[in-house]
Amino acid sequence: QLQLVESGGGLVQPGGSLRLSCAASGFDLDYYDIGWFRQAPGKEHEGVSCISSSGGSILYVDSVKGRFTIARDSANNTVYLQMSFLRPEDTAIYYCSARPCTMTTLLKADFGAWGLGTQVTVSS
């Protein structure tokens, strides 16, 4: 199956920024829609953002609109999630997954298989 590895998580203060990376291992990400999902402590999984294989469709859930930006870097075979104006409620483990980029996918947190993810902690 498609192998994706998340990285870039860490500890950041409220209002700060962080960039997450979703890198493919030997596969071309240009052929896949990629979504970002997260799970906060004690909470259910939720969708965050997604980008279509062509890059022509980009979606965000309301809670991150205006703060997060998803982008595809074909040259580096990587999808990024640039997170700015971070809030404590953004604290979660973030996962990326090859899933159809639709609002339904995000709202239903249809992220597919579990992965290791990358921990994001927003704390003062």
Contacts in CASP RR format, 6 or more apart in sequence:
PFRMAT RR
TARGET T0000
AUTHOR 0000-0000-0000
METHOD contacts of the structure
MODEL  1
QLQLVESGGGLVQPGGSLRLSCAASGFDLDYYDIGWFRQAPGKEHEGVSC
ISSSGGSILYVDSVKGRFTIARDSANNTVYLQMSFLRPEDTAIYYCSARP
CTMTTLLKADFGAWGLGTQVTVSS
1 113 0 8 1.000
2 24 0 8 1.000
2 27 0 8 1.000
2 32 0 8 1.000
2 98 0 8 1.000
3 24 0 8 1.000
3 25 0 8 1.000
3 26 0 8 1.000
3 27 0 8 1.000
4 22 0 8 1.000
4 23 0 8 1.000
4 24 0 8 1.000
4 25 0 8 1.000
4 34 0 8 1.000
4 96 0 8 1.000
4 97 0 8 1.000
4 98 0 8 1.000
5 22 0 8 1.000
5 23 0 8 1.000
5 25 0 8 1.000
5 116 0 8 1.000
6 20 0 8 1.000
6 21 0 8 1.000
6 22 0 8 1.000
6 94 0 8 1.000
6 95 0 8 1.000
6 96 0 8 1.000
6 115 0 8 1.000
6 116 0 8 1.000
6 117 0 8 1.000
6 118 0 8 1.000
7 20 0 8 1.000
7 21 0 8 1.000
7 23 0 8 1.000
7 118 0 8 1.000
8 18 0 8 1.000
8 19 0 8 1.000
8 20 0 8 1.000
8 21 0 8 1.000
8 118 0 8 1.000
9 18 0 8 1.000
9 20 0 8 1.000
9 94 0 8 1.000
9 118 0 8 1.000
9 119 0 8 1.000
9 120 0 8 1.000
10 18 0 8 1.000
10 118 0 8 1.000
10 119 0 8 1.000
10 120 0 8 1.000
10 121 0 8 1.000
11 121 0 8 1.000
11 123 0 8 1.000
12 18 0 8 1.000
12 86 0 8 1.000
12 120 0 8 1.000
12 121 0 8 1.000
12 122 0 8 1.000
13 86 0 8 1.000
13 122 0 8 1.000
13 123 0 8 1.000
13 124 0 8 1.000
14 86 0 8 1.000
14 87 0 8 1.000
14 88 0 8 1.000
14 122 0 8 1.000
14 123 0 8 1.000
14 124 0 8 1.000
15 84 0 8 1.000
15 85 0 8 1.000
15 86 0 8 1.000
15 87 0 8 1.000
15 122 0 8 1.000
16 84 0 8 1.000
16 85 0 8 1.000
16 86 0 8 1.000
16 122 0 8 1.000
17 82 0 8 1.000
17 83 0 8 1.000
17 84 0 8 1.000
17 85 0 8 1.000
17 86 0 8 1.000
18 83 0 8 1.000
18 86 0 8 1.000
18 120 0 8 1.000
19 80 0 8 1.000
19 81 0 8 1.000
19 82 0 8 1.000
19 83 0 8 1.000
20 36 0 8 1.000
20 80 0 8 1.000
20 81 0 8 1.000
20 83 0 8 1.000
20 94 0 8 1.000
20 96 0 8 1.000
20 118 0 8 1.000
20 120 0 8 1.000
21 78 0 8 1.000
21 79 0 8 1.000
21 80 0 8 1.000
22 29 0 8 1.000
22 34 0 8 1.000
22 35 0 8 1.000
22 36 0 8 1.000
22 78 0 8 1.000
22 79 0 8 1.000
22 80 0 8 1.000
22 81 0 8 1.000
22 96 0 8 1.000
23 76 0 8 1.000
23 77 0 8 1.000
23 78 0 8 1.000
24 77 0 8 1.000
24 78 0 8 1.000
26 77 0 8 1.000
27 77 0 8 1.000
28 77 0 8 1.000
29 72 0 8 1.000
29 74 0 8 1.000
29 77 0 8 1.000
29 78 0 8 1.000
29 79 0 8 1.000
30 53 0 8 1.000
30 72 0 8 1.000
30 74 0 8 1.000
30 77 0 8 1.000
31 53 0 8 1.000
32 53 0 8 1.000
32 98 0 8 1.000
33 50 0 8 1.000
33 51 0 8 1.000
33 52 0 8 1.000
33 53 0 8 1.000
33 57 0 8 1.000
33 98 0 8 1.000
33 99 0 8 1.000
33 100 0 8 1.000
33 101 0 8 1.000
34 50 0 8 1.000
34 51 0 8 1.000
34 72 0 8 1.000
34 79 0 8 1.000
34 96 0 8 1.000
34 97 0 8 1.000
34 98 0 8 1.000
34 99 0 8 1.000
34 101 0 8 1.000
35 47 0 8 1.000
35 48 0 8 1.000
35 49 0 8 1.000
35 50 0 8 1.000
35 51 0 8 1.000
35 70 0 8 1.000
35 79 0 8 1.000
35 96 0 8 1.000
35 97 0 8 1.000
35 98 0 8 1.000
35 99 0 8 1.000
35 101 0 8 1.000
35 105 0 8 1.000
35 106 0 8 1.000
35 111 0 8 1.000
36 47 0 8 1.000
36 48 0 8 1.000
36 49 0 8 1.000
36 50 0 8 1.000
36 70 0 8 1.000
36 81 0 8 1.000
36 94 0 8 1.000
36 95 0 8 1.000
36 96 0 8 1.000
37 45 0 8 1.000
37 46 0 8 1.000
37 47 0 8 1.000
37 48 0 8 1.000
37 94 0 8 1.000
37 95 0 8 1.000
37 96 0 8 1.000
37 97 0 8 1.000
37 109 0 8 1.000
37 111 0 8 1.000
38 45 0 8 1.000
38 46 0 8 1.000
38 47 0 8 1.000
38 48 0 8 1.000
38 90 0 8 1.000
38 92 0 8 1.000
38 93 0 8 1.000
38 94 0 8 1.000
38 95 0 8 1.000
38 120 0 8 1.000
39 45 0 8 1.000
39 46 0 8 1.000
39 92 0 8 1.000
39 93 0 8 1.000
39 95 0 8 1.000
40 46 0 8 1.000
40 89 0 8 1.000
40 91 0 8 1.000
40 92 0 8 1.000
41 91 0 8 1.000
41 92 0 8 1.000
43 92 0 8 1.000
44 109 0 8 1.000
45 109 0 8 1.000
45 111 0 8 1.000
46 61 0 8 1.000
46 109 0 8 1.000
47 61 0 8 1.000
47 105 0 8 1.000
47 106 0 8 1.000
47 107 0 8 1.000
47 109 0 8 1.000
47 111 0 8 1.000
48 60 0 8 1.000
48 61 0 8 1.000
48 64 0 8 1.000
48 68 0 8 1.000
48 81 0 8 1.000
48 94 0 8 1.000
48 106 0 8 1.000
49 58 0 8 1.000
49 59 0 8 1.000
49 60 0 8 1.000
49 61 0 8 1.000
49 64 0 8 1.000
49 68 0 8 1.000
49 70 0 8 1.000
49 81 0 8 1.000
49 106 0 8 1.000
50 57 0 8 1.000
50 58 0 8 1.000
50 59 0 8 1.000
50 70 0 8 1.000
50 99 0 8 1.000
50 101 0 8 1.000
50 102 0 8 1.000
50 105 0 8 1.000
50 106 0 8 1.000
51 57 0 8 1.000
51 58 0 8 1.000
51 59 0 8 1.000
51 70 0 8 1.000
51 71 0 8 1.000
51 72 0 8 1.000
51 79 0 8 1.000
51 101 0 8 1.000
52 58 0 8 1.000
52 101 0 8 1.000
55 72 0 8 1.000
57 101 0 8 1.000
58 70 0 8 1.000
58 101 0 8 1.000
59 101 0 8 1.000
59 102 0 8 1.000
59 103 0 8 1.000
59 106 0 8 1.000
60 66 0 8 1.000
60 68 0 8 1.000
60 70 0 8 1.000
61 106 0 8 1.000
61 107 0 8 1.000
63 89 0 8 1.000
64 83 0 8 1.000
64 90 0 8 1.000
66 85 0 8 1.000
67 83 0 8 1.000
67 84 0 8 1.000
67 85 0 8 1.000
67 86 0 8 1.000
68 81 0 8 1.000
68 82 0 8 1.000
68 83 0 8 1.000
68 84 0 8 1.000
69 81 0 8 1.000
69 82 0 8 1.000
69 84 0 8 1.000
70 79 0 8 1.000
70 80 0 8 1.000
70 81 0 8 1.000
70 82 0 8 1.000
71 79 0 8 1.000
71 80 0 8 1.000
71 82 0 8 1.000
72 78 0 8 1.000
72 79 0 8 1.000
72 80 0 8 1.000
73 79 0 8 1.000
73 80 0 8 1.000
79 96 0 8 1.000
81 94 0 8 1.000
81 96 0 8 1.000
83 90 0 8 1.000
83 120 0 8 1.000
86 120 0 8 1.000
86 122 0 8 1.000
87 122 0 8 1.000
88 122 0 8 1.000
88 123 0 8 1.000
88 124 0 8 1.000
89 122 0 8 1.000
90 120 0 8 1.000
90 122 0 8 1.000
91 120 0 8 1.000
91 121 0 8 1.000
91 122 0 8 1.000
91 123 0 8 1.000
92 120 0 8 1.000
93 117 0 8 1.000
93 118 0 8 1.000
93 119 0 8 1.000
93 120 0 8 1.000
94 117 0 8 1.000
94 118 0 8 1.000
94 119 0 8 1.000
94 120 0 8 1.000
95 111 0 8 1.000
95 114 0 8 1.000
95 115 0 8 1.000
95 117 0 8 1.000
96 117 0 8 1.000
97 111 0 8 1.000
97 112 0 8 1.000
97 113 0 8 1.000
99 105 0 8 1.000
99 110 0 8 1.000
99 111 0 8 1.000
99 112 0 8 1.000
104 110 0 8 1.000
END
